[in-house]
Amino acid sequence: MKKLIAAASALALTAGLAFAETHETLKAHTLQTSVGDISFGAWGRSTFEFGHRSDSTKITADTTATGEAAITAATDAMTAYETAKANGTVSSMSAYGVTSVELAADNSNYTEYATAVATYAGVVAASAGGDGTATGAAVGDAMTAYALVTTMKGLESDTSDSSNYAALNPDWSYGNRIGFWIIGRTPDQKFGFDFNLDADGRALFVHKLWDSTETTADTNYNEDGKYAVAIGDQAKIWGLFDNPLFQTKVAFGRMREQVLRGTIGDFGQRESSEVKSEDDIFQEIWTATGLFASVTGNQDSVLNGFYANASIDPAGLIGITTDEDGNLVSSSDSATDTDSSKSIPLYKAVRNFQGGIGYTIPGLAQIKAQYWGDSIDTSNYRYATSTYKTARDEGFGMNDYYGRMEFGIDFLGFMGGATSFLDPNLDLEKTPNANLIELGFKVPIVTDEDLRDYDPEKFYNWYSCLGTMGVIQKGFILYKAHLWGGQGVSNLEQYSYDLITMDKGDGADIFMAGVDFLTEICMNPFGKQDVFLGLSGNYNITSASAEGGFTYGGNSLSIEDLELRQHKFSAEIYVKKTFASNNFMFAGLAGDFTIQSMEGTVNSVVDLSYKSSSKKFYMPIGVELFF
């Protein structure tokens, strides 16, 4: 069963191991020198898909009973006003403030016209001994409702579209990626460096460095893509320092540190989309130009099982200067020219601080917690300048969001003493049905609650993800799954299809949840054990409800009983052929389905409804190779 064991290891390795110091394939490519060992290797990944997609959208605006009454009242009032204009009555009432207004063909002067109609109705009512003020106000409201119904009716549509397509996946590699790594170690393994380069298809990582004055509109993927080679996940130097209680690690540069990170990920996206990753369980430390330090308790000391880390990343201003919309402002600020002299205020650098702590109880569990510093300030390199522009325009700033706290626990009771499927201590001969369970819980630190309206997937109230992963009979069956959920507040801008953006403070209560799974079964367990049949799928739901004010077309409106639902289903069945340990090829059949709906009553006069669906059937074909 050795090949099955290797296949199980490969499945685990692709669960987010972007480039690690302990990658097993490095051992096959090592040069020994008088000053230490240098190891190197390469890998490639490409996935192509082709298929058929179809989309349909239907918007309806049905007038309510209140709306029908308002339309009748407005129509009667306009008819009376037009009759009065025609027979000269309006002209004779000018002393009472009644004016003659002709409604423009494009309704550009509708407000003026509605005021004139309401004024005339009020004066007529007063002259008959009635309440002119109340009548004028009632007609004015009816005219407003009439205009709103007309506007909402203008939104009605029923469209559909379909097409055949071809695409590259996964998105994190722009369709395909070739990577090269080289690492160095001193003979005592106490000091070293890690470095890797990636070349991504269609990516323009170095485009701006090549010609920082070129605008986005002038980008040519065929030409600029020739320079799409860049530093990957690691470009660091590091050292280990021992004492009787613990070992200290210090590293400088670009790095991804994953000791506390979740390990149950998407397995290289061989399955359907919309699945959760390792970071959804517990975030890794990932710095662009940072300083990292960690402490690991020695096995023979009282700190056995203890681990803590911290990092700071002063990369906030490194790169090309852009305005709030992401447009180039200064071509002199390219990374090739002036970034060597760039700096940021210490407070802003500290705001991106990350720090975590964990404790492992051998054979039972690992518990952990960390702080992930963050902000919506324009100097935060993690986001495009335009990402939180809308929130900043509303007055929100750096001190309204401080990042988040994360908490996690990994249950190790079925791992035979190992801490993960990457642990060299995992022995599938002794533990043929190994299983790992990971649970993460995240709470953002938001000091102004109204900020949550602008991105419920960033400023949620809480979020949790449960993952499980395992093998049956030493890899005859491999499986993994996630169950996740989160709750927050949203102004619905990113969910309501450009129809409704709730006013500040009137955000909708929103709940998001989902489940995804993958399983692979060996099809030739008594032969070469290199062919697997895989099945994966997921279901996600987003649900929101709201009441309050919103703005549409510059007009302040209100909505009642708003209900929003979004359902996403995906499934894939595929065949995978493994060879030479971690290498594989696969081909599959997949389908994605999304159903969206939103309903609500606007200003009590219109029941607005949006319904859409999208379907995609496709065949993914991919390969991943390690050298």
C-alpha positions, 0 to 999 in steps of 0.5 A: 500500500505504499503508493496509496500512502504516497497518494494520501500524502500528495493530497495533503501536500496540495492543501495549501503547501505553497512553498515550505522549508520541509518539502519532501521533494527537495531531498532529491535535489541537494548539492552538498558544499563545504559551507552547507547544503543547497537544495532546489526544485521546480513544479508546474500547474495548469488547468484548462476548462471548456463548457457552456454557461447560461444566465437569466435575469428578471426584474418586476415592479408590481404596484401595491394597493396603496400604490394603485390608490396613489396613482388614481389620485395623482391621475385625477389631480393631473387631469383636473389641473390640465383641464383648468389650464386649458379653460384659463382657470389656472391663470385666474388663480395666480394670486393664490400661488397657482402656476401653469407648468408644461410637463417636459417630454423627458419629465425633467421638470416633473418636480416643478410640475408636481408642485404646481398640480398639488398647489392647484388641488389645495387651492381648489379644496380651500375655496370649497371650504375644505382643508387646502393644506392637507389636500395639497400635501396628499396630492403631492404625496400621490404625485411622488408615488406616481413618479416612483412607480413609473421609475420602478416600472422602468426597471422591469426586464426579462433577459437571458443569455448563453454561450460556449466558453473556454477558461483557465483555472485556478484564479490564484495562478492565472491559469497556469504556473511554473515555479522554481525554488532554491534553499540553503542550509548550514551544516548544523541546519541553524541558518539558511535562506528560502527563495522561489520564483513563479511565472504565471500565465497572463499575470503581469506581476512585473509589468509595472516595474518594466514600464511604470508610466504605462497606463492600464488601458495600454496593457498588452497581455501578449507583450507584457506577459513576457515579463510575468516572472516574480518572487513567489511565496518565499524570499527570506533569510533565517536563523535558529537560536537554542537555549535549554527551554526553547528554540527561537527563529528569526527571519527577514523578508517575504515569507509564509509561516504556517505552523499555526495555519489551518491545514484543511484546504481546497487541495489545489482546486481540483474540485468545484469552486466556492470552497473554503481554504486553510486560512478560513480556519486559521490564517497563516502569517504572510509578509511582503517585506517583513520581520518574523520571530517565533519561539518553540518549546523544546521537547525535553523542557517544561515548554514542550508543546508551546509555540508563539510567533509575531511579525511586522510588515512595513510594506504599506507604501511600497509600490506605485502611487495611485489615487483613490480610484487606483489610477497612476499618480506619480510615475517616479514612484516605481519600485525600480526607482525610489522604493528603496527610500520609502518609509511609513510611520511606525504606527501604520507599520505596527497596525499590520502586526501579526502575533499568535500563540499555540499549545499542543497536547500530544495525541489530543489537541492543539489550541491556538489564538492570534491577532491579525492587524489590519486597517482600511487606510490607503497605506495598507498594501493588502488592498487596492486603494479603491477597495474601501473608498466608499467607506472612507468617503463616509468618514471611516478611517484607520481607527475604525477597524483594527483587524481581528482575533482568531481562535482555533482548536485542532483535534488530534485524537485520531492522528496516531500522535501526529499533528497533521498529514504533513507530520513525518511522524504520521504512520498510516500502517499503525493508523490506517484510518487517520482523521484530523478535525480543525475548528476556527473562530474569528471576530473582527475588531470594529470600533464603529459598528456602522462600518460593518455595513460596507463589507460583511465578508470583512467586518462580520460580527463573527465567522467560524469554519469547521474542517475535517480530513482523513484517509480510510484504509491507508488511502483507499479512500481520501476525504475532506470537508468544511462546514462554515457560517458567519453573521454580519450587517450589510448595506447590500451594495454587493448583493442587491444587483445595483438596485439597493444600497441601504443608508448608513445605519440601516444595514441588513442583517445578513447570514452566510453559511455553507458546506463543501466536500471532496472524496477520492477512491482508489480504483485499482487498489490491488494493482498500481494504485495510481488511478482515483475517482473523485467526487466533490461538491458544495452548497452556499447560502446567503440570507439577508433581511432589512427595513429602512432607508436607501438611495436610488437615482439620487432620491431618498426612499424606504424599503420594507420587508426586504428579503434577499437569498442567494443559493450556490450549488457546485459538483464535480466528478473526475478521474485522477492519474498519479505518477512519480509520487506527487505528480498527477493528471486529471479530467472531470465533468462539473456543474455550477448553479446559482439562484438569486432573489430579492424582494421588498416593498418600496415606499409602500407603493411598489413590490420590487422583485429581482430573480436571476439564475446562472448555470455552467456545465464544463470539463476541467483538465489539469496537470501538476508536476514536481521536479 
